Amino acid sequence: MQLYIFIIITVLLIVKPTVNAIFLSQLGADSLPYGYLLVAVVAVITSYFYNKAIRRFSILKVTTISLVFFSLCFIALSAILEYGLLSNWVIFVYYLGVSLFAVMATSQFWVLANMVFNAREAKRLFGFIGAGAIAGGIFGGYLTSVVVSSFSNKIVIIIAALLTISCIPIIGKIWKLRIHKLNVYIRMQRKHEDNTFQQSSFSLIAQSKHLTYLALITGISVIVAKLIDFQFSDFANKAISDPDELASFFGFWFSTFNVLALTIQLFITNRVLSRIGVASTLLILPLVIALGSLLFLTFPELWVLIIIKGVDGSFKQSLNKSATELSIMPIPLLIKNQAKSYIDVAVDSIATGIAGFMLIFLIRKLDLSTSYITIIILLFVLIWMVLIFRLREAYFESFRTNIQRTLLKNKDSDTKTKRETTVKSALRILNQGSAKEILSLLDYLGNNNLQILKSSIIGLINHPSNEVKTAAIKQFYLFDKGTALHKVEPLVHSEDQTLVITALEYILNHSSIQNHHFFNKYLDHTNENISNAALLCLAKEASANQKTALQFGLYNRIDQRVHLLSQSENQNQNAALQALLVTIAESNMAKHFSFISAHLNNRDPEIVKQAIKAAGITSNQLFIPTLLELLSEKLYRADVVNALKSYGIKIIDHIISLENEEAINNKMAKHLPKIIEAFKTQKAVNILMRLLNSKDIVIRQAASKSLAKLEKSNTRLHFNKRYIKNRIIKESNYYKRSIGAIESIQHVINNTMLEAEHNDRDIEILIARQSIIELLEQQAETSMACLFNLLSLVYEDSDIEISYTALLSDVKEARVNALEFLDNLLQSQLKQTILPLIEYYVQSNNDAEATHVLKLKLMSERACLTMLAKNRAKRMKLEVLHLIILLKDAKYKPLLNRLKKNKNKDVKFFAYDALEKIKS
């Protein structure tokens, strides 16, 4: 992975200076604004379709095709240069192509990285892998400078093409080593985690002062960067007319800027941040650009622009980037992820487009010299600095609210913390805060590698709270390998099993793999808790590292324990058995998955729970049917929901396919929406909305209940009120049809009862009809509950809940009062539809009066059964088929022929059976 990103960034640093040089030499700097404008438009459009392609198709195929495509394009450019076929439109295409390559190639790398490494590995390895990108950024530009100065543009472009195509076997090897072994659920889960809100990113940013200022600062900084880039490119083009020399010039300085950025990041950033804080650090870049611009007004020379461009390029990737990451830290994680993605893509593209428009206006319309652009830069820098001061206020407000709120117990502490820098506040919490405050801060730090806080985080290893110690060890992964290893080792003797596992994981990840005795002493420890925890940690690591697994004999150890525990029925072995189930899951030893399956039916509930957890960890399709069956048992329901949730968003597709095939029994149907609800994302809400269209009323009612819970607990999720109102009307029609069907079948029963004699077959038919009526009554009752759940999504939840409780009451007066209350509450369209149904519900004891309220029309039995078979779920279809088999009426042949094509196997079978009996 490190080699892959090294090559990609190297290629980028080859083609970018080369194509820029060709663009400037052929078209001049005056055409750059049009390039900026086109890049902005194309980037937004391409991102939209590219993201759809990534979700729909295999990342391996998408990446391979795109790499082949770009490689061929680079070869074509070399041929065009060789034969002198360059035209204006070709140059524009390649200028856009380089920008797209930068976005797509890096995006593909990180999507692949998230699939290759789990969250634990990513935390440990992404810093190391990212070093490949830094190295590529330095190497690529210098390589371009050397090759172009010695040979020509076309040779360096060929090198870029060859390097690009060389990535394909590297990706193939990565795929074979890691991703090929993952099942479809884990792949999908890692590929794109759907944890965004239903609310648009723009709305999230607009509702937060903090995010609004951050977005504006990002936009202004991009505009300033483009204006600086234009000046730099214009003066460089005027000073160096030869495209080969210009490419060499760009390549040298782009790499030098990367070297400067790396130096600042390693030796200056943390010191500056700890000394002056986040807001002041953000001011450094605009201040230095302002000073550089003032210098340029005095000395309008290329060397001054090199300094300004160097400051922008190096500071932005070091000081400014670290400060920006810290400035967004107080924002809740899910909002931060969605808003940051929007800012990085949409805001950047819009700002680039604005810069293009401005330059077109200034250069083409006003015909101003590029020196005048410096005045515009100074104006934007002033706005930039004002926004940073405004961000500072919003930032401290967010920081105090989200991290320090437990510290602000009185006005004195509020005054004290108000002027503190983020770093000082964080240090004070780490050194003096309570366990709750420390855990909150560590959670907000996330994956940010803050060397400033390193010593204080290491000090937490002596904190009295085991939970704090555990959280601190997880942060050690972000620092140098082996950080505080000697302090972690004694913690393996703790009584807290979670702390023991965390400590052992850290020891395994940071110990020399050559030292057998170092880790074997834990695997063979006399304390069973330690040896079990050690084996579990080894399994977690070895699932992605076969060398480690073989080094410590993981698979032999698991085989021995499975054999030993399979033979033993000793109750004292339960703890070891529970640990082994999770260990098998973490090791991904498919040959022992049957061991997990067997214990899903264990008599001991605690073992069953661990087996459920293990099944969830594997995310293997083998366990899904059993887990769904266990969903109906209250004792295991929460564990099953968590296990199925760990399968990722792909499990939702599985649930939808089961619903489409009508392959869900009633016990299961009641609880399936809880799995979708557990994701608490926009997609979850959207899928639950789709389930409101299910033919199965049990699923619809459960989905409406889950939606009501999500709406109550998460205000940031969006619920389409218009769609819900439409569903209310359709559900009302369903209820009315249910009542109509009950009345129609009851009418048939009443007429047949008037006949004098009844044989055995007549009695069977009567029972079958009554069975349909009973099912219809249950469905009507469930439909009414579903209606009120949906109403709670449109109106105040407490009002609807009180009304429904009153309607269920045996007190007639309460039911009548509820009816009057709803009469005043409901809007005209819904009132006309729903109120007659509720009135019928209230008056249902008086059949004649109730029927008059709904103005029901009686149907023939054939019409009624056809309607039920068409619009109801599997259970009703089977009841209808049972009655048709008893009736043996040839008029039902068209209906049976339709039911023969039903997706459900049981319905198909009984439809064929009914046809055979009618024929005979």
N, C-alpha and C positions, 0 to 999 in steps of 0.2 A: 504493500500500500504506500509506503514511503517512496519507493522508486517510481511508482505510478504518478503520484502528485509532483514529484521532482521533474519528471519528463514533461508533464502537462504545463507546468509553470515555465519550464525552460523553453518549450515551444512558443508559449505566449510571449515571452521576452525576446524571442527571435522574430516572430511575425509582426508584432506590434510596432517596434521601431522601423522595421523594413518597409511595411505597408504605409506607415505614416510618412516616411521619407519619400516614397514614390508619390503619394498623394500630394504632398507639399511641392515637390519638384515639378509635377505635371500640372496641377490645378492651382497652386498657390494657397496662401493662408486665407485668402478671401472666401474660399469654398468650404473652409472648416466649419463655419456656423451651420451650413446645410447638412454637413456630416453629423454634427451634434443633434440636429433636429431629427434626421432620419434614424439615428441610433436610438433616440428616445422613443419614437413611435414603434419601430420594429421590435425593440426590447420588450415593450409591454405586450404587443400582439404575440410574439414568439413565446414569452413566458406563459401566457394563457394556454396556448395549444401544446406547448412542451410539457407542462404539468399534467395535462389530460393524457398525453401519450405515456408518461411515466407511470401514471396510475393504471392505465389500461393494459400496457404491454410489459414484457419482461425487461428489467433494467439492463440485462446482458445484451439483448437484441438492440435496444435503443442506443446503448453506448457504443456497441460494435458498429452499427450502421452509421452513427454520427462521426465516429473516428475515421472510418473508411471514407466517408463523404468529405470531411475536412482535409484528409490526406490527399485525396484526388484533386481537390480544389487547389491545394498548395502546389502540387505537381503541375497543374494546368497554368498556375500563375508563373511558375518558372519557365514553362514553354512559351507563354505569352511574352515574357521579358526577353527570352532568347530570340524570338522571331519578330520582335518589335510590333506586336499587335495591340498594344495598350490603347484604350480609348477612355473617354471621360466616364462613361457609364460603368465600364469594367472596374475602374479605380474605385468608384463609389460602392460597387458591389463588394469588393474586397475590404474596403474600409469598414463596411457594415459587418462583413463576415468575421473579421477579427474580433469585433465587439461581441458577436453572438458566440464565437468560440470560447471567449473568456467566461461568459455566463454559463453556457451549456456544459463545457468540460469540467469546470470546478463543481457545478451543481451535481453532475453525474458522479463525480468522485465522492462527494459527501453522502449522497444517497446510498452508494455502494458501501461506504465506510460504516454507515448506520446498520446496514444489513450484515456486514461481516462481523462486527463487534457488538456484543451486548452492552448494556449501560455501564456495567462494572468495568469491563475491558476498555470501553471508550474513555472513561474517566482517567484511566491509567496510561493509555497509549496515544490519545489524540495529540497531546503535546509533542511527543516524540515524532509522530508521523508528520505533524505540521512543520517540523524542522526541515523536512524534504521540500516543502513549498518555499521556505525561506532560502534554502540552498539553490533551488531552481531559479528563484528570482534574482539571485546574485550571478549564478553561472550563465544563464541564458543571455543576458545583456552583454556580458564580457565576451562570450563566444561569438555573438553577432558582430561585435566591434572588431574582433581579431579576424574572423573569416571574411567579412565584407571588405575590410581594408586590404586583405591579401588576395582575395579572389573577386567575387561580385555578389550582387543581391540574389541572383538566380541560384547560386550555389547554396547560400544559407537557407533559402526557401526549400530546396531539395532536402537539406538536412532536417528541417522542420517537418517535412512530409514523412521522412523515414522514421523520425522519432515518434511521430503521431501513430503511425501504423505499428510501431513496436509495442505500443500499449496494449494491443489486442491480445497477444499471447500472455502478457502479464495479467490481464483481467481474467483470461481463461483459467490460468493457474490459481488465481485467488478464488474464483468461482468453484473450481474443483476441490480445493482445500477446505473451504468453509461453507459457502452458500448451498452447494449441491447437497450437503448433508441435512440441511434444514427442511422441515416440512412446510407445506404451503401456508399454514397458519402463522408460524414464526416469521417466515419471509415477509408476508403481508404486513404483519405487525411492525417489523423493523423498517420496512420500506417507507411507510407513511403512517405515523400515528395521528389519528384524527382526534385532536384535543382542542380544536378551535371552537369559539363561540358561534352561535348562529348570527350574532350581531356582526355587522360588517367591520372590517378593520378601521375604516374611516370613522365610523361612529364611536368606536372604542377610543380612538385618538382624540376626537372632538370633545368627548365627555371628560377628558382628563387634561387639566392645565399642564401637568408635568409632561405628558406625551405630546401635547400640542407644541409646546416650546421645543421639545427635543426634535420633532419632525421639522419645525421651521429652521432650527439651527442646522440640521442635516441638509435641508434644501439650500439654505444660504451658502453653506460651506461648499456644496457641489457647484453652485453658480460661480463662486469665487475661483474654485479650482479650474473650471472650464475657461474662465476669462484669463487666468494665469497661463493655462496650457496654450490658449490661442496666441498670447503675446510671445511666449517662449518659442512656439513653433514658427511664428511669423519672423521673428528676429533670427532664429537659427537658419531658416530657409533663405533669408536675405544674405546671411554671412557665408552659407555653404550651399552652393548651387548644385553640386554633383550629388545625385541620389545615393550612390554607394557611400560616399563620405558622410552624408547626412545620416544614413542608417547606422553607420559606425559610431557617429557622435551620439545619436539617441541611445543606442545599445549601451555604450559606456556609461552615460549619465544615469540611465534607468537603473542599472545594476549598482552604481555608486550610491544612488538614493536608497536602495534596499540595504546596502551595507550600513549606511548611516542610521536607518530605521532600526536595524538589529542592534547596533551599538547603543543607541539611546534606550531601547527597550531593556537591554541587559544591565546597563550601568547607571542610568539616570532616572527612568520612569518611576520606579518604586520610591526612590529617595525624594523626588519632587512631590509625588502624591502624599507621602507621609508628612512632608514638611508644610505644604501649603493647602492640601485638600483638593477635592474634586473640582469645585467651581473655579477656583483660581487656576488650576491646571488647564481647564478648558479655555481659559483666556489667553494662554501662552501662544497658541497657533495664530489666532487673529492679530494679536499684538505684534508678533514678529513679521507677519505678512504686511501689516500696516507700515512698520519701520522699513521693510524692504521696498515697498511701493514708494515711500517718500524718498528713499535713496535713488530709486529709478527715475523719479521726476528730476533729480539733480544730475544723475549720470545715466542717461538712457542707452545703456550698453547691454550686450548679450550676457556678460559675466554677472551683472546684477540680476538678470532674469534667471540665470542658472541657480543663483543663491535662493531666490524666491521660490522657484520650482522645487529646489532641493528641500527647503523648509516645509513646503506644502506636502511633498511626497513622503518625506521621512517622519515628520512630526505627526502627520495624520495616521500613519501605521504604527505609531509607538505611543507617545504621550497622549495624544488626543483620543486614540482608540481605547486605551485603558481607562481614561477618565470618562469617556462616553459609556463604556460597559458598566462602570461603577454608578454613573448617574441614573441608569435605568434599573439598577438593582432593587430599589424599594417597591417597584411595581410587582404585583402578584404574577407568579410564573406563567400561567396560561395567557394572561393578557399581554405580558411582556413578549412571549414568543410570537404571538400573532401580530402585535403592533410592530415589532422589530422587523419581521419579514416584510411587512408592508412598507415600512420606512426604507429598508435596504433596496427594495425593488421599485415600488411605485414612486415614492418621493424622489429617489435618485433619478429616475427616468424623466419625471415631470420637470425637475430642476435643470436637467441637461437640455430639455426642449426649450425651457425659458431662456437659458443662456444662448442657445442657438438663435432664437427670435431676436433677442437683444442685440447680438452681434450683427445679424442681418440688417437690423434697423440702423445701428450706429455706423456700419461700414458702407452698406449699399445706399441707404437713404440719406444719411447726413454726411457721408463721405469724410468721416473723421479719421485722423491718424491713429494707429494702434496705441500711441503714447497716451491718448486721451482716455483709453480704457482704464488706465491706472486710477484716474479720478473716480470712475464707477466702482472699481475694486475697493477703494478707500471708503466709499459710501456704504457698500454692502458689508464691509468689515465693521463699520460703526454699528449698523443694524445687528450684525452677528453678536457683537459684544453686549449690546443692550439686551438681546434675547438670553444671553448666558446669565446676566444678572437676574432676569425674570425667572429663568429656569432654576437658579440657585434657591429662590424663595419657595418655588413649588416643590423642588427636590427635598428641602429640609422638612417641608410639611408632610410629604409622602413618607420620608424616612422616620419622622417622629411617630406618624400614625401607624406604620406597619412594623417597625422594629423596636422603637423605644416606648411604645404606648404603656407597657407595664412599668416603665421607670418613672413616667410622669405622674406621680401621685399627688403632687401639690404644685402650686405656682412657682415656688422656689426652684424646684427641679426643672420646671418648664423653662424658666429664665436661664438656668445654667446650661441646659442642653441646646438652647436655641441657636447659639453662636458656635457650637462645636463643629469641627469638620467631621466628615463621615468616618475617616480613619480613627480619629480620637474617640468618637462615640463607640465605634466597633471595639477598639482596644479596651475601653472602660467596661463594656458589657462582658467581654471575654475574661477580663481580670477580676471584675467585682460583681457581675450580674448573677441573678439566680439561674437555676438549671433551665427554667422555662424560657428566660430571656436569651440564654446562650444557644439553646436548641433552635429558637426562632431565628437568631442571627445566622447560625451555620446553615440553616435551610435557605435563607436568602442569599448567602454567599454562593450557593450552588457549585458550579464548576469553574468559578473564577479563581485563578491562581494568584492570590494576593500575598506576595512574599513579605509585605509589611506586617502582616498578622501572623506570620509563621511561628515565631517564638511563643506568642500568646496561645495559639491553637495547640502547640506541643505541650504547653503547660496544663492544658485541660486533662491530660492523661492522669493527673493526680487529683482530679475533681472527685468529690464523694459520690456523685451520681453515675451509675453504670451507663445510663442512657447518654449522658454527655460524653463519657469516654468512648462509647461506640461511635457517636457522631463525629468526634474528633479524629478517630482512626480513619474514618472514611475520607476525611479531608486530607490526610497525609499523602494520599495517592497523587495529589496535585503538586506536591513538592518533590525534591530530589529523591531518587531511589534509596530506600533504606532509612528514610527520615525517622528518627526516634525508635529504631527497631529494638534496641536494648531495653527501652521503656515499655514496649508493647509485649515482649516475651513473657514477663511475669503474670500478665493478665489472663493467660490461658488457664490458670488455676482458679479463676473466679467461679462463683456459684451460678452466675448469670450466664445461661447457655448462649444467648444472643451475643454477648460480649466475647465469650470464648470463641465462637465461630468467626466473628469479625476480626479478632486478634490473630487467629490461626490463618485466615485468608490473607491477611496482610503479611504475616511471616512467610507464607508460601510464595507470595508474589515478589517478595524482596529478599529472598535468600538465594544463595548459590545453588544451582541445580545439581552441581557435582557432589555436594555434601549430603550423602545418604543419611548419615546418623542424625543430622540436624533435625530433619522432619520425621524420620522414622521413629524417633523417640516419642513423638506425639501419636503416630499411627499405632504404635505398639504399647502405648501407655497403659499402666495397670488401672488407672481411673477410666472406667468405661465411658463416662461423659466426654472426656477429652479425646479418647480414641475414636468415638463415634463422630464427634465434631470435626476431628482431623480428616477422617475419611470423607465426610460431606464436603469440606473445603477443597480437598484434592479433586473430588468429582466435579465441583464447579469449575475449577481451573482446567481440568483435563478434558472437559467436553469440547474445548477449543484448542487443546494443546496435547496431542498424542504423545509427544516426547516426555512430558511430565507424567502422564498416565503410566507409561511403560517404566519410567525411571523408578517409580515408587510402587509398582505392581498393583495398580488400582483395580484392574479387572479381576485378577486372581483373588484379591481381598474380598471383592463384592461376591464373587462366585462362592467363596468359602462361607461367607456370612449367610447368603441365601440358602445354601445347603444345610447349614447348622440350624437356622431358624425355621426352616421347612420341616425339620425332623422334630423340633421341640415344641411342646405345648405348655411350657412353663410360663405362668403368668408374670413372673419376674423379668421375662424377656420382652415384655411389651414395649418398654422404652427403646430397647435396641431395635425392635421391629419397626417402630415408628420412624426412627432415624434412618434405617436402611431403605425404607420406601422412598423418602425424599432424596437419599443418596443415589439410588438407581435412576430416579427422574433426572437429577442434575448431571449424572454421567452420560445420560442418553443411551444406555445399554438396552437396545430394543429386545434382545433375547430374554430379558427379565421383566418386560412389560406385562407378561402374563402373571407375574408375581404381584404386581400392582392391581391388575384386574381381579385376581382371586381375593385380595383383601378389601376390595370395594364391597364385598359381601360378608365381611368379617362380623362376628357377633359382638365384638367390642366396638362401641361407637367412636372411641378415641382413635382406634386404628383405622376405622373407616374414614374419619376426617383427615388423617394423614395421607391415606391412599387417594382421597379426593384432591388434596393439595398436590400430591405427586403427579396425578393425572394432569392437573392444570399446568404444572411446570413443564411437562413434556410437550404440551399442546398437540398431542397426537390424536388423529381422527378416530383411532381405535376406541378411545374412552368416551367419545361424545354420547353414543346411545345410552350407556350405563349412567353417565352423569345426568342426562336428561330425565331418566327414570327416577333417579334419586332426588330430583328437583321437587317431586311431590311429597317428599318426607320432610316435615317441618324441622326436625332435628339437624338435618344436613343442608337445608336450603341455602343459608348464608354462605356456607363453605362451597357449595356447588356453584353459586352465582359468581363468587370470587375466582373459582377455578376456570369456569367458562369465560369469564372476562379476560383471564390471562391468555386466552387463545387469540386475543386481539380482535380487530374489527371484522376479520374474515368470518368469525362465528356468527355475526349478524346475517351475513349472506346465507349461511347454512340454515339459520332459523327461518329466513324468508322462503328458502326453497322447500323446507318442511311444510310451511304454511300453504304454499302454492300447490303442493301435492296432497294437501288435506291429510297429512300423515301424523297429525298431532292428536293425542287423546286428551280428554277433558281435564284430567288431573295435571297433565303437563302444560296444557294451553293456558291454564290459570296463572302460571308462574313464568312462562317464557319471556314476556315483556320486561320482567324484573332484570333479566340479564342485559337487555338493551338499555334499560334505565340506568344500570350501574355505570355505564360509560360516561354519563353526564355531559355529553357533547352535543353539538348541533346536529351531527349525523344521527345520534341517538334519537333526538326529537323528531327529525325528519322520517326516520324509519318507523317510529311509533305512530306518527301521523299516517304513514302508509298502511299500517296494520289496522287503522280505523276503517279501512275498506275491506277487511277480511270478511269472508262469508260466515266465519265462526264467531257467534256473538260472545262466546267466552273470551276469545282473544281480543275482540274489540273492547269489551268491558275492562279487561286487564290492562290493555294499552292506554285506555282513557284514564285509568287510575294512576298508571305510571307517569303519564303526562301531567296530571294534576299535582303529583308529588314533585316532579321536576320544576314545574312552574312556581310552586310555593317555595322551594329551597334554593332556586338559582335564578335570580332576576336578570342575569346577563344573557340567558338563552332566549331566542326569539320564537314566538308562537304565532303562526299565521291565523289571525282571528277570523278572517273571511272564510278560510278553508274550514275552520272549526264550525262556523255557523252553518255552512253547507252540509257538514257531517251531521250536525244536530237535526237538520231537516230530513236527511236521509234516514237517520236512526228513528226519527218519529214515524216515518213511513213504514219502516221495518216493524215497529211496535204495532202500528195500525193493521198491517197485513197479518201479523201474528194473531191479533184479536179476531180479524175477519176470518182467518183459517179455522180458529177454534169454533166460532159460531157456525161456520159452514159444515164442518165435520160433525158437530153436535146435532145439527139439523138432520143430517143423513142418519145418524144413530137414532134420533127420535122417530124418524119415519120407519126405519126398519124394525123398531121395537113394537110398532103397532101390528106387525104381522103376527098371526096366531101361533105358528109353529116355528121352532128354531132347532136346527140340527147342530152337530158338533162344529161343522165348518163355519156356521153363522156365529157361533160363540167365539171362535178363533178370530174371525174378522172383527167382531165387536171389541175384543181385547186389543187387537192391533190398532183400531181407530182410537180407542181410549189412550193407548200408549202414545200416539202422535199428539193427542190433546195435552197430555201431561207434559210432554217435551216442549210443546208450544207455550204452555203456561210458564215453565221454567225460563224459556227464552225471552218471553215478554217481561218477566220480572228482572232478568239480567239486563235487558235492553233499557228498562226504566233507570236502573242504576247507572248504566253507561251514559244515558242522557244527562243525568245530573252531574256526573263527572265532567262531561263536556261543557255543561253550563257554568261550572266553577272556573273554567278556563276563560270564559267571556265576562262573567260577572264576579262580584266580590265573593270569595270562597266561603266566608263565614255565613253570608246570607243564604247561599245555596245549601250549605250543610244543615242549617237550622230548618229550612223548608223541607228538605228530604227526610230529616228525622221526624218532623211533624207528620208528614204523609205516611210514614211507616207506623205511626202511633195507632193504637186501638181506640183512642179517644176521637170521636167523630168531630168534635168542635175544633181540635187541634188541626185536623186534616182540612177542614173548611177554612180556617184562618190561614193555613199555608197556601191554599188555593187563591185566596184574596191577595195575599202578600205577593205571590208570583204574578198575579194579574196586574199589579202596579209596577212590578220590577221589570218584567220582560218587555222588549221592544216589539213594535207592531208585527213585523214579519214572523219572528219567533213565537210571539204570543198567539197568532192565528193558528200556527202549526201545533204548538205544544199544549196550549191550555185545554183544548178538548180532550187530549189524551190523559192529562192529569185529572180533569173532571171525571172522566170515565174511571180512572184509578180510584178516585175518592168514592164514587157511587157504585163500585163494582158489586156490592152486595145486592143492589136492586137491578137485576139483569135487564129488564125491559127498559128502564130509564137510562141505564148506562149505554145500551146499544143505540138508543135514539140520539144520544150525545155525539157519537162517532159517525152516525149516518152510514152504517155499514151495509154493504150489498152482499147477499149470500152468493157463493160460487157453487158450481157443480163440483162433485167430488173429483172428477177427472181434472178440471181446471185448477182446483186447489192443490192436488198432489203434484201436478206439473209445475206449478209455481214454487212449491216447497222443494222439489227436487232440483230445480234450476238455481234458486237463490240461497239455499241453506247449505250448511257444512255436512261432512261425512255422516255424522250420527243421524241427522234427519233423513238423509238420502237412504240410509240403511233401513230406517223405520218405514219409509215410503215403499221401498222395494219389497219389504216383508209383507206389507198389505197388498201390493200388486200381485205377488206370488199367490196369495190366498184368494184374491178376486179372480185370477186367471181370465182377465178380460183382454181380448185382442186389440181393443182401442188404445192400449198403453204401449203398443209396439214402437211407435216413433220415439216416445220418451225413453224406452229401454235401449233403443239403438243409439241414442245420444249418450246415455249413461255408460254404454260399453266403451266409450272413448275417454271416460273419466281418468284422471291421473292416479286416483287412489285404487290400489289393487283389490281391496275388499269390495268396493262399489262395483268395479268391473266384473268381478266374479259373480256377485249376486244379480247383476243385470243380465249376464249370460244365462244364469240359472233360471231367472224369471222367463226369459224368452223361450228356453227349452220347454219349460212347463206349460207355457201358453200354447206352443206348437203341438205338444203331446196331448 
